Amino acid sequence: MNKFLLGLLLVVVLIVCLVVWSLLPWYGAVAAAVLLALWLALTATGRRTLSVTGVGLATLRSRWGASSVIVIGIAGVVGVLVAMLAMGEGLQATLQGTGSADTAIVIRAGSQVESNSVLMHSDAVLIGQQPGVARDATGHPIASPEVLLAVSLPKNNGQDANLSVRGVGEEAWAVRPNVKIIAGRKFTPGTLELDVGKGVMAQFKGMAIGSDLQLGSQKWKIVGEFDSGDAFNSEIWADASTIGPVFHRGSSLSSVTVRLTSPSAFTVFKAALATNPQLKVDAETTHQYFADQAGGINKLIRWLGTTIAIIMAIGAIFGALNSMYAAVATRAREIATLRAVGFQGTPVVASVLLETMLLALAGGVLGAFVAWAVFGHFTASTSAGGGFSFTQMIFQFRVTPALLWTGIKWALAIGFIGGLFPAVRAARLPVTTALREL
């Protein structure tokens, strides 16, 4: 009965500690580390804990194999977790960095994403005439009717991937002033010419200024490369009136993007669209539109990454348990001798926990470093994403300090779980029994 109650108490303590630890910010962890250091340095029990821990660390060389299992196992968990979360952060940052509060995208009502939307030329004219739409020096609405298409092209790795081709007009550059030509020139309207996003240029075969590219039934010439610093780097741009008929879209459109007179004008603009009986459309600021697409994708990646990390963490915990139980068994006579000369259970428990968490910390730092070194500037692509449904979204992994801290927290939590039960066993080991072992 006593063993059962002790086990139940340990589980409760474990759950409480893990909940508190999961909510603890980095500065809270620093404060906890400072308090631990003060306890170790200024109290008699703490100094005894340091002594026992020192003896345990001195024996690591003789049991480096078991210790390396803990370090490498936890490093693997942290590396995978940080890499997956960095992928989600990178994709989310790319999408959330796309668009602005003073531009709006209009699509067919109920379409949700522009790739599923179909608008007519008459719709685009009406949309540009709504209140809140900014006008250029000649009084022309700054509104860009666009058609979004998907084509399959070979990547540098030899695999085919779907890619977004956006048919635009001159207004597209005015609506998105962040899109800059960095090499070559803009395509000439009415011709079979293309401008290619920086991300596409780097990841797909045959992408070079002056090269020909087969799209549909026509050969197109690449005349320019642009950089937008956001999701549009994953696209190819062509003249809308030329590429639409090539893909049998006629004069139909996918969306209309407009520049507003101010961010506050969006409310008036959206209300005017809703009350116009000639239009059945939905409108959103471009910033909110792309941010909405990012949310679902990031949640999916986080869920997948966390699930994989949990599975790996379970293996790492069992590895730590086995290693630390073996270490306690190996040091049973030593621990019993310490108990016999007056050391209480607290220094023994704390020393085993401290040793395990130091190994876990080493594994966490190793895993975080590897994730940063490998994925810190890694560019990848995915075939999911909002208005870019089923087409490649090119983005850069973002290994942030917050993600590295998350990985370290996981490592220390694994170390705590893996060390707690062996530590309690070491403290409860009967002195007479331990002295007879080995």
N, C-alpha and C positions, 0 to 999 in steps of 0.2 A: 504493500500500500504506500509506504514511504517513497519507494522508487517511482511509483506511478505519479504521486503528487509532485515529486521533484521534476520528473520529466514534463509534466503539465506546466509547472512553473517556468521551466526553461523555454518551452514553446511560447508562452505568453510574453516572457522577457524578450525573446527573439523577435516576435511580431512587433512589439512596441518599439524596440530599437530600430527595426527596419523601416517602420513608418516614419519615425522621427528623422532617421537618416535620409530617407528619400525626400523629405521636405526641407532639409538643411541646405542653405546657400553656402557658397564657398567661404564667405567670411565667418559663418557659423562653424564650419569645420576647422578653420584656422583658430578660432577661439577655443574650440574643444581640444585641439592639439596643444595649445598653450597651457590650458588647465591641466592636461595630462602630464606635460613636461614639468609643471610646477609641483604636481603631486609626486612624481617620480623623484624630483630633486629635493623637496623640502620635508617629506614625511618619512618616518621610519619604514612604514609598509612599502612606500614607493621605492625607497633605496634597496630594500630587500628584493622587490620585484626586478629592479635593474640588475641586481647581482645574479638572480636566477636566470633572467633573460640572457645575460652575458654568457653564462655557462652554456645555455641552449644554442646560442648563435655560434659559439666556438666549436660546437659539434657538427655544424652544417656541412663542413668539408667532408666529413666521414659519411654523410648521408645526402650527398649532393644530388643523387639520382632521384630520390623521393622529393626533395625540395624543388628540383627543376620541374617535376610534374606539376606542382602547384603554380610556379611562376609561368611556365609555358601555357598551361591550360587557361589560366586567367588572362594572360596576354592575348590568347586567341579569342576569348569572349569579348574583351574590350576592343580589339582590332576590328572584329566583325560588326559589333554594335556601332562603333564610331563611324565606320565606313558607310553602313546603311543609313544612319542618321544624317551623315554629311551629304549623301546623295539626295535625300529628301529636302534638306536645307538648301542645297544648290538649286534644285528644280523649283522650289518654292520662291527662292530669291529671284530667279530669272523671271518667273511669271508675275510675281508681285511687283517687280521693278518695271514691268511693261505697262504702258498707258499712263494716263494722268487724270486729275480731277477736272480739268477743263476741256477734255475731249469725251465724246460719247459714241458708243457703237449701237447701231440699230439693226435688228434682225427680225425675221418673220416671227409673229407671236407663237409661242409654244415651242420654238426650235431649240432653245437653251444654248446652243453653240452655233457659230456662223457656218460651220461645215454642213449643217443640216438645214440651213435657211435658204429660201429662194425669194428674191424680190424682183420686181419689174423696174424698168427704166422710169416709168411714171411714178413709182413709189419713191425713187431716189430724188426726183425733181421736187415732189411734195415735201419730203423730209428736209431738203435744203432750204425750203421757204419758211420753216417753222420759226417762231420767236426764240431767241436765245442763241441762234447760230451766228457765229462771227462772219464778217465779210472782209474781202480784201480791198485794196485801194480802188479797184474799179467797181466795187459794189457787188461782186460775185460771191455767193456763199462759199465758205471754206468747208466743203463737203466732198468726201471721197467715196464714190460708188466702187465697190470691189467685188471680185469673184475669187473664191478660194477653191483650189483644185488639189487633188492628190495624185502624185505620179510615183512610180517605182524606179529607183536608180541604184546602181551598184556603189557600195561604200569602198573605202580603201582596203578593208579586210576581205573583199570579194563577195560579201553577202548583199543581197538586194534589200532595200528599205524604202518605205513610203516617205515621201517628202512633200511639203506644202509649196504649191506654186500660187502666188497671189497676183491676180490681174488688177492693175491699178491705173490711174491716170495721173496727170500732173498734180492734182490736188492732194495726192497721198503724201508728197514731200512737204507740203505746207501744213498738213494735219499732224505730221510727225517730224518736226524739225530736228529731232535727235538722230534721225537716220541720215548718215553722211556717206558720201562716196569717198572711199579711201584709196581706190585704185581704178584706173580707167575712167568711164563716164556713165551718165544716165542713158538708158535705152531711148531710142528715138520712137515717138508714138507712131503707130501704124506699120511698124517693121517687126521682123522676127529677131528681136534682140532681147537680151536678158541682163538683169543685174542680180548678182548672187550674194547672199548673206555670208558674213565672215565665217560663221560656224559651218555652213554647208561647204564653203570653199576648202576648208581644212579637212573635212571628213569624207567627202565623196569623190569618186574617181572622175577624171576628165574635167575637173573644175579649174580652169585657167582662162584668164582674159585672152580672147582671140580664138578659143576652142569652140567647136560646134557641139551641140547637145541635141539629141533626138527627144522631142516632146510631142506625143501624139503622132500625127502623120507628117510633121514638119521638122526640119533641122533649124535650130535656133543658134545664134551666135552670142557668146558671153562677151559683153562689152564693159562690164563694171563690177566692182566689189564694194559692198556697203557694210557699215558697222553701225548697229543701233544700240549695242550694249544691253540688249534684252532679248525677248523671245523671237523677234523678227529676224535675228541672225540665223534662224533655222529655216529661212524661206528663200525662195527664188521669186523675183518680181519681173513681170512682163506687162506689156500694154493690154489692158482689159478688153478693148474692142478687137484686138487681134487674137488673143489666146482663147477667148470665149468660144467663137465659132469653130476653132480647131478641135476643141473638146466637146463639140455639139451642145454648148450651153446657149448659143444664140446671143441675145442681148440680156439674158437674165443675170441677176447679181446674187451675191451671198449676203452682203451687208453694206451699210453706209456708215462711215465714220466721219463725224463732224467736229469742228473746233467750236467751242462755246465762247461767248463773250466774257464769261467768268465762271468759276466753279459753281457759284450760287445760281447761275442761269439754268443749270440742269433741271431743277424742279419745274421751272416754267416750260422748258423744252419738252420734258417727259409728259407733263400734263396736256400740252397742246397735241402731242401725238395720240394720247389716249382718247381725246375728245374729237379727233378728226375721223368722221365716218368712212373716209376713203382709204384709211390706213388700218391695217391689223398687224401691228408691230410691237415689239418690246424694246426698251432702251435701257442702257446702263452706262455709267461712266466707264471708260476703258480700264481705268485702274481697278475698279471694283469687279469688272467682268473677268479680268485675268486673275485677280486675287481669289475669286470664287473657284476658278478652275484649279488653282494651286492647292486649296484647302483639302479637297478630297484626295488628290494624289499624294500629298504629304502624309495624310493620315494612313493611307494604305501602306506606304513605304515604312512609316514608323511602326505600324502594327506588324508588318512582315519582319522588319529588323529586330524588333523586341522579341517576337516569337522565337526567331532563330537564336537570339542571344540567350533567352531563357533556357532553351533546350541545351545549348552549350554550357550554360552556367550550372545546370544540374550535374552535368558530367564533371565540371571543374570542382563543384562542391564535394562530390563523392571522392574525387582525387585528393582533395585537401583533407577530408575526413580520414581516408585510409592512411595518408602520409603522416598526419599528426597523431593518429592512434598508434601507428607503428613507432613514431618518435617517442611518445609517452611510454610505450612498452619497453623500448630500448633504454630509456632513461629512468626506468622504474626504481632501480636501486639508488640512483642518485637523488631522485625526488624523495624517496623514503628517508634517506640520510638527512636531507634538509629538514624534512618534517620532524625527524627524531631530535634534531638539535634546536628545535624551537620555531621553525618557520611555520606560519599559519597557512591556511588554505588560500587566502586572498592573493598573496604573492605568486603562488603556484598557478592559480587560474589566470591571473593577469599576465604572467610571463608567457604562458603557452598562447594565450590570445594575442599578445603583443608580437610574439615571434611569427605567428601565422599571418597577422595583418601586415607585418613588414614584408613578408614574402609576397603577399597579395599586392601590396603597394608597388613592389618591384615589377610584378607582372602587369599591373595596370599602367605603370609608366612606360614599360616596354611596348605594350599593345597600343597605347596612345601615340607613342613616338612613331611606330611603324605605320599606323593609320595616317598620321600627319605627313610622314615622308613619302608614302605611296600615293595618297589621295589629296594631298594639300593643293596640288595644281593639276588635278586630273580632270580631263574633259571627257564627258560621256554623252550618250543620247538615249532617249527612251521613246517608245512608240505609243505613249499615252499623253493626253493633255488637252482638255478643254476644246477650244476652237481648233486645236491642232489634232483632233481625234484621229487615232490610227496613223499618224505621221510622226516623223522624227522630231523630237525636241532636243536640241543640243544645249548643254549647260555644263557648268563647272562645279565639281564637288566643293562644298564649303566646310572645311574642318575648323570650326570656331573654338575659342577657349571654353565656351559653355558646353560644347559637345565633349571636349577632352575631359572637362570636370565631371560630366555625366559618366564617362567611361571609368574614371578613377573611383567614383562613388560605387559603381557596380563592383569593381575589383575589391574594394574594402568590405563591401557587404558580403561578397562571396567568402572572403577571408574570415570575417566574423562568424558566419554560419559554419564554415569548415573547422574553425578552431574552438568554438564554444563547448561542444559536447566532449571532445578530447580533453579540454582544459578542466572541465568539471570532473571527469573521470580521474584525471591526475590528482586533483585535490582530494578526492574521496577514497583514493587507493589506500587500503589499510597498510600501516607501516610494516607490520610483521609479514604480511603477504608479499609486499613489494621487496623486502629484504631477502626473501627466499627465491625471488625470480632471478633469472639469468644464472 
